[in-house]
C-alpha cells in the first residue's frame, strides 16, 4: 500500500538446484538481476539488492509557518442580551 514507486534491482532466486520454487515465474533466469516493483521483493523468489528508500523532509523554518497574521483580541468582553419575544 505504501510501497515506494518505481523499479528496483532484484535478483531472481526462484530456481535453486534447478527446480522452480512453488509460485515462481518461469520466464526469469536464476541468479540474474532484474528491475522489479518494490512489492515483488516480498515474494521468497526475489532478493532485493537495494535498501528501502527513506523519505527525508527539510526541517521547517519560520517562513513555513501559516500563523504569521496578527490576531485580533477585543479589549472588552462582549455583552449579549437576549430579549424575550412578546406576542
Secondary structure, DSSP 8 states (H G I E B T S, - for coil): -----SEEEEEE---GGG---TT--SSS-TT-EEEEEGGGGGSTTEEE-S-----------GGG-S--S-----SS-----------
